Amino acid sequence: MPESLTALIKQAAHDLGFDVVGISRLPSHSDSTPDHRATSSSDRLRDRLHEWLRRGFHASMAWIARDPERRADPALVLPGCRSIISVGMNYYTDQRADERPGNGRIARYAWGLDYHKILGDRLTRLSEQIATLAPEGRHRTYVDTGPVMEKAWAQQAGLGWIGKHSNLVSPQFGSWLLLGEILTTLELDPDEAGTDLCGSCTLCIQACPTGAITEPYVVDAGRCISYLTIELRGSEPQISDELRRGLGNRIFGCDDCLDICPYNHQAEPTGEPGFQPTPLTLSPSLRTLMELNETTFATAFKQSPIRRAKHAGLQRNLSWALDNEVKPARSGTPTAPQNADPL
């Protein structure tokens, strides 16, 4: 019996180096038996996104607020979209960051090469193989670059579940999956959605240095260290002393809510060479990095996600980290309330 198209696509994804692959389906107005699971998922995505935007939790990221209907509905991104192929790659490495005084801390996903290219090149090749298998289909690929709520669709495709820190958690790979997706007009066999296994655990909420997880599953980007050190623009933005102290020595992103997740205890190191750290990212000297000008910054981080912060942003982050060395964070940094219900 010949393999199904879905099985062939999944095998091709694994052959290209993706660690996980799953399928979710969108409803069709012409379906006689519509996929109510997908319909309710789309509705929930739209409702949650609108509420999150209403509360201003996107901070200065105005691009998220543009056309939220399109962001919540893949069929508005790719007309005729029927399925979403979600893929993930394990980026965990077993090295530990060198956080001796004078060093900064960089989020683990940025220790190696830019994941957009690593996943993007493979997704392009997967899309080409799908086109060979089913020439009638149309496709679009994204790696954290398009108006697609990738974590929600990854959960719908069975890759894991969205934890209380709002990131995807895999029962096999813990918090260390980088995601990509292919939107396609092909009707593929859907997987079972991931089941939330967080239970009563609130370790990620308690671990957040700035209280950005305002309640389970809800993050205020304006308080999140990843936002403050990457997406926040300006060399001298106005942020409170409380937030600045909460940054500690973090100069690009933050892993605190991921590091503490119990599902990481059995995480296996990645086999992808591109995710391996360099001396510069594993033990970044604050003062050495402060000496970089725009040209040397561009050279040092030519193939790194750290380019996202831009030279001015990294210099600002370094100055905050150096200031925090002199004035360490006070004990009792506010944390989010523990008894709030999710949206």
FENBELRA-V55701 format. One record per helix or strand of 3 or more residues. SS is the DSSP state (H for helix, E for strand). FROM is the first residue (numbers start at 1). TO is the last residue. If there is no record, write none. Layout:
ss:SS from:FROM to:TO
ss:SS from:FROM to:TO
This chain:
ss:H from:5 to:15
ss:E from:20 to:25
ss:H from:36 to:54
ss:H from:62 to:65
ss:H from:68 to:72
ss:H from:74 to:76
ss:E from:83 to:90
ss:H from:108 to:110
ss:H from:115 to:133
ss:E from:139 to:142
ss:H from:150 to:156
ss:E from:168 to:170
ss:E from:177 to:184
ss:H from:203 to:207
ss:E from:213 to:215
ss:H from:221 to:223
ss:H from:225 to:231
ss:H from:241 to:246
ss:E from:250 to:252
ss:H from:256 to:259
ss:H from:262 to:264
ss:H from:273 to:275
ss:H from:279 to:282
ss:H from:286 to:290
ss:H from:294 to:300
ss:H from:305 to:326
